[in-house]
Amino acid sequence: MSRIGLSTYAFFWRLSDRAPQPLTLAQMLQQTADLDVPVFQICDYPAIESWSDAQLRELKQQADALGITLELGTRGLATAHLQRYLHMAALLETKVIRSMCFTATHRPSPAEAQQLIAEVLPAFERQQVKLCLETYEQLSSTDLMALIDLFPSPWLAICLDPANCVAGLELPQQVIANTAARVGNLHIKDFAFSRRDGWVGFTLAGVPLGEGLLDYDALIASVRPAEKGINQIIEHWLPWQESAERTCQLEAQWTQRCVEFLRRKQDQE
């Protein structure tokens, strides 16, 4: 079964310090439940790394009360860092941790990345948590798959987001074809190009799901998330609007439209 989920990236502006009253994780969980969405991915939210075990258990209790399954997302392959996320995953009963090979301060070579994964993967296997490395422009999908394919373990997988790789001059359909066999998590966001003022270059930015360049039907046909039990996590690339009020309002509208789009697609299946 493939379930619909929201990411913290679906609340990007509403949780930021540009919002008059930034949302807390508890508020985001409640809004996820209000939309009857059963999965919430806490992604690139470093504040949670310093939470106590008691705070994490309280979050888990809220999620349970709302009927929400939690996933986690971070960046990097450093052993101690991923071990910390595994500890949090145990308390939150999380079965997916999304990460990326690079951070702002650490870009491991292919050999170093292989060594780091080899060190931590047995712990993921013992805990039965899937480590999903995301496709993005800093590492081609071909190079990422060369790394993933060194490990036949079902607990190492791809977090597929075709939009991210456009900046690396990879076509979305190429990225999907390269990675489909090892996908364990899906980030769903739509995107489109628009001309800059004066026709000097382009802007690549988000649009509501179904209105841009993401071939959602082809993505689903290739990955087969319902068959493989892969969750579809909604994100946005919503550009800042003229005010915080307008931006936050539009973000909420996009989220609801994306949820409705995915539900229609699931009903058709």
JOWO-V709499 format. One record per pair of residues at least 6 apart in sequence whose ideal C-beta (glycine too) atoms are under 6 Angstrom apart, sorted by the first residue. I is the first residue (numbers start at 1). J is the second residue. D is the distance in whole Angstrom. If there is no record, write none. Layout:
I/J/D ; I/J/D
This chain:
1/229/6 ; 2/225/4 ; 2/226/4 ; 2/230/6 ; 2/232/6 ; 3/38/5 ; 3/39/5 ; 3/231/5 ; 4/37/6 ; 4/232/6 ; 4/262/5 ; 5/39/3 ; 5/41/6 ; 5/231/5 ; 5/233/4 ; 6/32/5 ; 6/37/5 ; 6/40/6 ; 6/234/5 ; 7/41/4 ; 7/43/5 ; 7/233/5 ; 7/235/5 ; 8/42/6 ; 8/43/5 ; 8/45/5 ; 9/235/4 ; 10/234/5 ; 10/235/6 ; 10/236/6 ; 10/255/5 ; 11/23/6 ; 11/28/5 ; 13/247/5 ; 13/248/6 ; 13/251/5 ; 14/23/5 ; 14/248/5 ; 14/251/6 ; 15/22/5 ; 15/23/5 ; 18/244/6 ; 19/244/6 ; 19/248/6 ; 29/40/6 ; 29/62/6 ; 32/40/5 ; 33/66/4 ; 35/259/5 ; 39/69/5 ; 39/231/5 ; 40/68/5 ; 40/70/6 ; 41/71/4 ; 41/73/6 ; 41/233/5 ; 42/48/6 ; 42/72/6 ; 43/73/3 ; 44/73/6 ; 56/88/6 ; 56/91/4 ; 57/91/6 ; 60/92/5 ; 63/70/5 ; 70/92/5 ; 70/94/5 ; 71/94/6 ; 71/96/4 ; 72/85/6 ; 72/89/6 ; 72/94/5 ; 72/97/5 ; 73/98/4 ; 74/85/6 ; 74/99/5 ; 75/100/5 ; 75/103/5 ; 76/103/4 ; 77/113/6 ; 77/116/4 ; 79/119/5 ; 79/120/5 ; 82/120/5 ; 85/97/5 ; 86/123/6 ; 86/127/6 ; 89/97/6 ; 89/129/5 ; 95/129/6 ; 96/130/5 ; 96/185/5 ; 97/129/6 ; 97/131/6 ; 98/132/5 ; 98/134/6 ; 98/159/5 ; 98/185/6 ; 99/133/6 ; 100/134/5 ; 101/113/5 ; 101/139/6 ; 102/138/5 ; 113/147/6 ; 114/150/6 ; 121/156/6 ; 124/131/5 ; 124/155/5 ; 125/155/5 ; 130/155/5 ; 130/157/5 ; 130/184/5 ; 131/156/5 ; 132/157/5 ; 132/159/4 ; 132/184/5 ; 132/185/4 ; 134/159/4 ; 135/141/5 ; 135/160/6 ; 135/161/6 ; 135/164/6 ; 135/165/5 ; 135/175/6 ; 136/164/4 ; 137/164/6 ; 137/165/6 ; 137/167/4 ; 137/168/4 ; 141/175/5 ; 141/178/4 ; 141/179/6 ; 145/178/6 ; 148/182/5 ; 157/182/5 ; 157/184/3 ; 158/179/5 ; 158/182/5 ; 158/183/5 ; 159/185/4 ; 160/179/5 ; 160/183/5 ; 160/186/6 ; 161/187/4 ; 162/172/4 ; 162/175/5 ; 162/176/6 ; 163/189/6 ; 163/191/4 ; 165/175/5 ; 176/219/6 ; 176/222/5 ; 180/222/4 ; 180/223/5 ; 183/223/5 ; 186/230/6 ; 186/232/5 ; 187/233/5 ; 187/235/5 ; 188/232/5 ; 188/234/5 ; 189/206/6 ; 189/235/4 ; 189/236/6 ; 189/237/6 ; 190/207/5 ; 190/209/5 ; 190/212/4 ; 190/214/5 ; 191/206/6 ; 191/212/5 ; 191/213/6 ; 191/237/6 ; 192/207/5 ; 192/212/4 ; 192/213/6 ; 193/202/5 ; 193/204/6 ; 194/203/5 ; 196/203/6 ; 205/237/5 ; 205/239/5 ; 206/236/5 ; 206/237/3 ; 206/238/5 ; 208/254/5 ; 208/257/5 ; 209/258/4 ; 209/261/5 ; 210/261/5 ; 234/258/5 ; 236/254/5 ; 238/251/5 ; 240/247/6 ; 241/247/4 ; 241/250/6
